[in-house]
Structure formats: structure tokens, C-alpha cells
């Protein structure tokens, strides 16, 4: 006996359908189609895998299936700025650490001495992104607030470093590093599940590039030179 069921439904955020009567039930000749009025569909954890998807038409098919999973779809959720800002701000020290590693590597290779006060001002300009973003997101669109905050901190940090350390300092390299570790790392929080992968790839790239660029550096000579210079400065004072 073959029968078909057709109905329309409205949901708030989640729609589920259980095609079996018990646990690990056998389902025969399953052919289920769902039409939605939106294209971005999420699937709750533990639901049956989708067979085909074409725009807003979803299809599940199986001749003989033994499963305890149900069929379900989840409506797209509007981005909540509050938790997003909290996650980005909590992650800020990690971004700054990666950025400082690149900055220190560049200064060692180019033999540029940076005073601790320079690092302090750079860190302040770096964290201006999170401060500005946290307040702008309450009054304007979250993506516009993110863009304005990113541009502001890039201008602050790199104009300061170029003006303080001179045009010979590779501020373009530092600007790219800040864009990567601050802007791209923070923007990964807009996409669920990509933050951990982004951080992992970024950390591996940072380690690999730093090891490659500093492979021929005599660290004893570098630290001895810095120690002698610091002692000479203290003696003059």
C-alpha cells in the first residue's frame, strides 16, 4: 500500500520529522521533499543526512534504511552581536601574541631596536579595535562596525610605527601581519566552526615562517648585543 502525506507548516526556528515508530526502526522506500522559502538551511546534530539539495528544495531518499535518526532542518539565525563581541574580545590577547611574534622577528632580522614603550603604544592601538567595535555595534550594523574598527586600528598602529621607526622599517609587512592576526582572526568568529581551524592554520604559518626567517640568526649574539646596549644606556643615565 502506498500513501502520500502533504501539509504546510510554519516554524519559529526548528522543524523535525520522525519517520520511524521506535529506536533503530526499518524504513522502506523513503522519498521526502521539503520546500523552504530560504536557501541557507542548517541541520540539527544527529539528524538524517541529506541526499540532494537544489536551492530551497531538499530531498531525502532511501530504499531500505535502519536508523534512529530523524529528519530535521533549522532556520537561519540572525547574528547576535553581543556574544560575538564577547568572543572576539576574549580572544584578543592571542591575536596580539601572534602579532608581537611577527613584530619581534622583523626587528631582529632588520636589526631595528624597539623600545618597550613602542610595544605599549602598539598594544593600545591594537586593542582600540575591540573597544571601538564593542560600542559601535550597538548603534550601527555589525559588519559596518567591524570594518570601521579594523580600518581605525590599522591606521593607528601603522602610522605610529612608520612615524616612530622611519620609512626604512618594513611597516607594510607589519600591516599585513596585523590585518591577518587581528582582522581575519576576528572575522572568523562570524562563521561557526571556522575559528579553531583559522587559529590552527595561523599558528602553524607563524611558526613555520618565523623558523624559516630566523634559521641563520645567532641568538647568543643578538641577546648579548641588546644586553650591552642596555647597560651602556643605563651608564649614561
C-alpha positions in Angstrom: 0.0 0.0 0.0 1.3 3.4 -1.0 0.2 6.7 0.6 1.3 10.3 0.5 1.1 13.0 3.1 1.2 16.7 2.2 0.9 19.6 4.6 2.2 23.1 5.1 3.7 24.3 8.4 5.2 27.3 10.0 8.0 27.1 12.5 9.9 29.5 14.7 13.4 28.1 14.4 13.4 24.3 14.2 11.4 21.7 12.2 11.7 17.9 12.8 10.0 14.8 11.5 10.3 11.3 12.9 9.6 8.7 10.2 10.0 5.6 12.4 7.9 4.3 15.3 10.8 3.2 17.6 14.5 3.1 18.0 16.5 1.7 15.1 13.4 1.2 13.0 13.5 -0.1 9.4 12.3 2.5 6.8 11.4 1.4 3.3 11.0 3.5 0.2 11.7 6.8 1.8 11.2 9.7 -0.5 10.8 13.0 1.3 10.9 16.5 -0.1 10.9 19.8 1.8 10.4 23.1 0.1 11.5 26.2 2.0 11.4 29.9 1.4 15.0 30.4 2.3 18.3 28.9 0.8 20.6 28.9 3.9 19.5 25.8 5.8 21.2 24.3 8.9 20.7 20.7 10.0 20.5 19.9 13.7 23.0 17.5 15.2 22.0 13.8 14.9 19.5 14.3 12.0 19.5 12.1 8.9 21.9 13.1 6.1 20.5 15.0 3.1 20.6 13.3 -0.3 20.2 16.2 -2.7 19.7 19.9 -2.3 18.7 22.4 -5.0 18.2 25.9 -3.9 15.3 25.8 -1.5 14.2 22.1 -2.3 15.6 19.4 0.0 15.3 15.7 -0.6 15.8 12.5 1.4 15.6 9.1 -0.3 16.3 5.5 0.8 15.1 2.1 -0.2 15.9 0.2 2.9 17.2 2.2 5.9 17.7 1.2 9.6 18.3 4.2 11.7 17.2 6.0 14.8 17.9 9.5 13.4 15.1 11.9 12.5 14.8 14.3 9.6 15.1 18.0 10.6 16.1 21.4 9.4 17.0 24.6 11.3 16.0 28.0 10.2 18.8 30.5 9.6 19.6 32.6 12.7 20.2 36.3 12.7 23.7 37.1 14.0 23.7 38.2 17.7 26.3 41.0 18.1 26.6 40.7 21.9 28.1 37.2 22.2 30.1 37.8 19.0 31.8 40.9 20.5 32.5 38.9 23.7 34.2 36.1 21.9 36.3 38.4 19.8 37.4 40.4 22.8 38.2 37.3 24.9 40.4 36.1 22.0 42.2 39.4 21.6 45.4 38.5 23.7 46.1 35.5 21.5 45.9 37.7 18.4 48.2 40.2 20.0 50.7 37.5 20.9 50.9 36.3 17.3 51.3 39.8 16.1 54.1 40.6 18.6 55.9 37.4 17.5 56.0 38.6 13.9 57.0 42.1 15.0 59.9 40.8 17.1 61.0 38.6 14.2 61.0 41.5 11.8 63.0 43.7 14.2 65.6 41.0 14.8 66.1 40.4 11.0 66.2 44.2 10.1 68.2 45.0 13.3 65.8 47.6 14.4 65.6 48.4 18.2 62.1 48.9 19.5 61.7 50.3 23.0 59.1 48.7 25.3 57.1 51.9 25.2 56.7 51.3 21.4 55.2 47.9 22.2 52.9 49.5 24.7 51.6 52.0 22.2 51.2 49.3 19.6 49.2 47.2 22.0 47.0 50.1 22.9 46.3 50.8 19.2 45.7 47.1 18.7 43.1 46.9 21.4 41.3 50.0 20.1 39.7 47.7 17.6 37.9 45.8 20.3 36.9 48.8 22.3 35.5 50.7 19.3 33.8 47.6 17.9 32.1 46.9 21.2 30.4 50.3 21.3 29.8 50.8 17.6 27.9 47.5 17.3 25.1 48.9 19.4 24.3 51.8 17.1 25.2 50.6 13.5 25.3 47.4 11.5 27.7 44.8 12.9 29.6 44.4 9.6 29.9 48.2 9.2 31.1 48.5 12.8 33.7 45.7 12.2 35.0 47.4 9.1 35.3 50.9 10.7 37.1 49.4 13.8 39.5 47.4 11.6 40.4 50.4 9.4 40.9 52.6 12.5 43.3 50.3 14.3 45.3 49.6 11.1 45.8 53.4 10.6 46.7 54.0 14.2 49.3 51.2 14.6 51.0 51.5 11.2 51.1 55.3 11.1 52.6 55.3 14.5 55.3 52.7 13.7 56.2 54.4 10.4 56.5 57.8 12.1 58.5 56.5 15.0 60.8 54.0 13.4 61.1 55.6 10.0 60.3 54.7 6.4 63.1 52.0 6.3 61.1 50.0 8.8 59.1 47.3 6.9 55.8 48.7 8.1 54.0 47.1 5.2 54.9 43.6 6.4 53.7 44.6 9.9 50.5 46.0 8.5 49.8 42.7 6.7 50.5 40.8 9.9 48.1 43.0 11.8 45.4 42.5 9.2 45.9 38.7 9.3 46.1 38.2 13.0 43.6 40.9 14.1 41.1 41.3 11.3 40.9 37.9 9.7 41.2 36.0 13.0 38.4 38.2 14.5 36.3 37.8 11.3 36.4 34.0 11.6 34.0 34.3 14.6 31.3 35.3 12.1 31.3 31.7 10.8 30.5 28.9 13.1 33.2 26.2 13.3 35.9 28.1 11.5 37.6 29.8 14.4 39.6 26.9 15.6 40.8 26.0 12.2 41.8 29.6 11.4 43.8 29.8 14.7 45.5 26.5 14.0 46.5 27.4 10.4 47.6 30.9 11.6 49.8 29.4 14.4 51.4 26.9 12.1 52.1 29.5 9.5 53.5 31.9 12.1 55.8 29.1 13.5 56.9 28.0 10.0 57.7 31.5 8.7 59.5 32.6 11.9 61.6 29.4 11.9 62.5 29.9 8.3 63.4 33.6 8.5 65.5 33.2 11.7 67.2 29.9 10.8 70.6 31.6 10.4 70.5 34.0 13.3 72.9 33.7 16.2 70.6 34.3 19.1 73.5 34.5 21.6 75.0 37.4 19.6 71.6 39.1 19.4 70.8 39.0 23.1 74.4 39.8 24.1 74.3 42.9 21.8 71.0 44.0 23.4 72.3 43.5 26.9 75.5 45.5 26.2 73.4 48.3 24.7 71.0 48.4 27.6 73.9 48.5 30.1 75.5 51.4 28.2 72.3 53.3 28.2 71.9 52.9 32.0 75.5 54.0 32.5 74.9 57.2 30.5 71.9 58.0 32.6 
